[in-house]
Amino acid sequence: MTQPDTTTTPAPFAATIPDHWQRMARAKGYRITRRGADRYRIVLLCECCGLGHTSKRNVLMDHTPVCPHCVRARWQEDATAAGLEWLGRDPHDPKRGRYRAPCGHEVSRQFELIKRIVAGACALRCETCQRTKEEAEATAAGWTLLGPAHERGVNYRRYRHDCGHEQEIARVNMRTERVSCAGCGVCWSASPSFIYCMRFKLPGLRPLVKLGFSRNPESRMNWQLLRTPDLFEQAQPSGQILRSIQIRTGHLALCQEKKMHAALRRSHPGSVVPAEHYGPWLNVKSEIYAGDLEPVILDMLDRLDPGAPAPD
C-alpha cells in the first residue's frame, strides 16, 4: 500500500528580528523579510533585483552576502556579450556554466573565461568544431585523427597513417602537411614533390617571383613564407602560385631546383633581389628574383622533365 506523502516545507523559525540585524542588512543592500527554518537562517530581500534568498545569519553579521539572482543575471549578461546563449550552471562544476555557441553546439566554460572573451583577451573554441577541423586536416594529409597524444604535450595528436602506422604528431605539422610516416618510411626525399614559381606583391615593392620546391606549395606559401597572417589584406593578391610541376621524388626536385637557380644567377645576376628588401614580409633569405624573370622561370618549368635530372 502506498504511504501518503508527509513531506512538508519547514515553518519559519518563530522569533522576532532584532532592529540591529535590519540596520546591518540595509547597510549591505538587503532587507530581512523573515526568519528561516531554524534560528541560524534568515531570508534576505535584495534591494538591487528585488528577489529573496535564504542566508545564514553569521554570513550577514561577519561578511557581505552575495545575491545568487544578481550573480546569475551577470552570468547571463556575460554570455550575451560573448555571443553565447546561457543554458544554466554546469551540474558537475560550480565554477562553470553551460552555453550554446554560435555554431549550435553546447560547451562548458569557466565563468572567468567568459569574462575574458567579453574583454577580447581570448576567443571561444568549440570542441566539436575543432575535432571536425582536425579530422579534415588529417584526411587531407593522408592520416586519420585518433585523439589526444598519450606521450607528447597538448600540441600533439595521435594519428593513423593510410599504411596503418600510428604516430603522435604536432598538430601544426599536420595542418601544414609537413609530416612523414615513421612506419612506411615515406619522407620528403622519397615522396613526390613540386618545383614551383610564386609571385609576390609586397607593400612598396614591385612584383617579385620565387623559384623553389616543396611537397606542398600551398602550405609552403601560406604557413612558412609569409610572415604576417594579415598580409593578404594589405595588397591583394600578395601571394600566388603561378605554376607547380610535380617531380617524382623530393631528392630529384632538390637537385633540379639547385641547377635552375645556378642557371638563373649566371644568366640574370642583376635580377637577384637582396634579402633586406623583402625580409619584413617573407621568411626566406634567398631564391627571390625581380618580376621580370617570371616568363623565364615559367619557361624553365615548361621544359622540365619530372622524372629526370635537369640539364646543366
N, C-alpha and C positions, 0 to 999 in steps of 0.2 A: 504494500500500500504506500502511495506517495505521501511523504511527510509534507506538511504545509511549510511555506517559506516564512521563516521567523526573522529574516534579516531586516533590520531597521536602521535608519540613519541615527547616529548618536545625537542626543539632545544637547544643545549648547550648555556649557557649564554655567550654572545659575550663580552668578556673582556680579557685583557692580564693577564698573570700570572706573578706576581712580582718575581724578582730574589730571594728575601729573602724567599719566600714561597718554591721555589725549593730547596734552601740550607737546609731549615728546613726538607723538605720531605726526602732528601737524607740522612740527619743525622739520620733519623728514619727508614731507609730501604725502602724508596719509591721514586717514581718519578711521578710528576704531569703531566698527559698527556693532560688534557683539563679541562675547567670549566664545571660545572654540569648544571642542568636545571635552576638553579637560582644562585644568587650571593653568596648564603651561601654554595653551594656544589661544590666539586671538584672530579675528577676521579683520583685515585691513582693506579699506577702500582707497584706491589710488586716485589722487586728485588730478593726475595727468590724463589717464584714459577713462576714469570713471568706473573701472571694474574692480571687483574684490578678489582677494585670495587669503588663504589661511597661512599664518606665520607663527612661529614660536615667539613667546613673549621676550625671551632673552635676546633674540635677534633684534627686536625693536629697541631694547634697552642698551645693548652693547654695540650694535652695528647699525647700518642703514639697510633696511630691507630692499630687495630688488623685486620689482613687479614683473611676474612672468608674462603678463599680457603685453607690457611695453617691450620686453625683450623679444617676444615672438613677432611683434609688429616691426621691430628693427630688422630682424632676420628676413622678413618678407620684403621690406623696403630694399635691403641689400640685394636680395635675389632679383628683384625687378631692375635695379640699377645695373646689375651684372648681365642682364639679358636672359635671366633664367626664370623658370616657374617654380615657386615654392610648393613643395609637396608635404612638408612636415619634418619633424625631427627624425634622425636615424635611431631606430629602436635598439641598435646594438652599440651605439657610441654617443654619449651625451654631448660631445664636442662637435658633432657632425649633424648636418641636415641633408634631406633628400631633395633633389632638384630635377627638373626636366630641362635638358639642354636644348638649344635651338635645333639640333639635329633630330630631336624627338626621343632620344634615349634618356633613361633615368641614371643619375650619378649621385654619389655620396661624397660630400666635401666638408672639410672643417669650416666653421663659421669665419675664422680669421682669414682663411684662404679666399673666401668670397669677398671680404673687405679689401684684400689685396687686388683682386680682379677689378673691383669698382675703382680703386685708386690707379689702375693702369700698370701696376707693378708686375703682373703676370696675366696669363690667359688660361681659360678652361680648356682641357683636353679630354675629350670623351674616350673612355677606354674601348668601347665597342668600335667607334670610328677609327681609332688608332690601330686596333687589331686588323681591321679590314684594309687599312692603308699599308701596313707592314706585310700583310699577306700578298697584296698586289705587287709590292716591291720585290718580294722573294720570287714570285711566279715569273716576273719579267726577267729575272736573272737566272732562271732555271732551278730554283730551290723551292722548298715548301717550309713555311714557318711552323715550328713545333711548339714554341712557347718561350718562357724566360730561360736565360742561361743558368746552369747549375753551378758552374765553377768560375765564371767570369763575373764582371760587375754589371751594374744596371744598364749600361750602354750596350750590352751584348744580348743576343737572342740565340736560341738553338734552332738550327735549320737541318733539313734533309735534302741532299742533292739528288738530281734525277738518277744518279747511279746507285742511290740507296745509302750513301755515306752520310752520317750525321755529324754536325760540326757546329761549334759556337763561334759566331762571327759578330764583329761590331756592326751595329745597325747602319752607321754612316757608310761603311764599306758596301753593305748590301744595297743601300739606297742609291749609291753612285755606281754600283756594279763593278767595284774594284775588289774582286774576291776570287780565290782559287780553291778548288776542291782538293783536300788532302787525301781523299780516298782514291779517286781515279787518276790523280796526278795531272789534271788539266790545269795548266798555269798560263800566264800571259805569253810565254815564249813558244808554247806548243799550240795555243788556241789561235783561231783566225783573228786577224787584226785589220785595221784600216789605216791607210795613208790618206790624210785629209788636207783640204785647203779651207781656211776660215777667213772671213772678212770681219774686221772690227771697225766700228765708228766710235771714237772716244772723244770726250769733250775737248774742244780746242785743237784737235789734230785732224789731219787729212786721213782718209781711209787707210788702214793697214791690213796686211794679209799675213797669215801664219801657215807654214807648212809643217806638218807633224804626223805622228802615228799614235793610235790608241785603239784599244779593244772596244771602246765605246766613245765615239767622238762627242755625242751629246753630253754625256757625263763629264767628259774632259773639259768641254767649254763652260758648262753651267756650274760645275762643282769644284773645278780646280783652277781654271784660268782666270775667270772673273773674280776680282777681289771683293766687290761690294754687291750684295743681293739686289740693290735698287738701281743698278747700272742701266738696266733695260728701260727704266723710266726717264733716264736723263737724256737719251738720244736714241730714238727708235730708227732702225734696229741697231743695237750696239754690237751684237754678235750674231754671225750667220755662218752656217756650214755651206760652202759653195759646192763642194764635191768631196766624196769619200769613195775610195776604191778598196774593196776587200782583198786582203793578202792571205795566202794560205796559212802562214804561221806568224806569230809576233816577232820571232827572231828574224825571219826573212823581211818583215816590214821594217824593222830597225835598220837592217843593212841597206835596204833600198833608200830609206829616208836619209841616212847619212850621206850616201853618194849624191843624192839630189841636192842636199844643202851645199856640199862641196862644189858641185857644178854651178849653183847659183852664185856662190861667193866669188868664184873665178870669173864668171861672165858678167855679173852685175854687182861689183863691190860697193858702188855708191847707193844701192838700194837697201843695204842692210841698216836697219834703224837701231840706234843705241838704246840700251835698256832704260836709261834715265828719262826718255821721252814718254814711255808707256808704263813705267813702273808703278805709278799710283793706282792704275786700273787693272793691270794684268799681272798675274802671279807667275811670271816667266822671265828669264833673263836673256834669252836669245831666240833665234828662229823666227823673228818678226821682220817683215820686209815692207817697203813702201807699196802703196796700192797699185803703182804702175806695173808691178811684177805679176799681178793677178792673171792676165792671159798667158804669161809664160809658164806659171806653175800649173794652170789648168791644162795646158798643152802637154806638159810633162806627165800629168796624171792620165791623160787620154792615151798616151803611148806606153803606159806602164804595163808590164806583164805580171799578173797577180800570182804567178806560180814560179817565176824565175828571178834570179838576181838582176838588179838594174844595171845597164851598161855603164861603163865609166865615161 
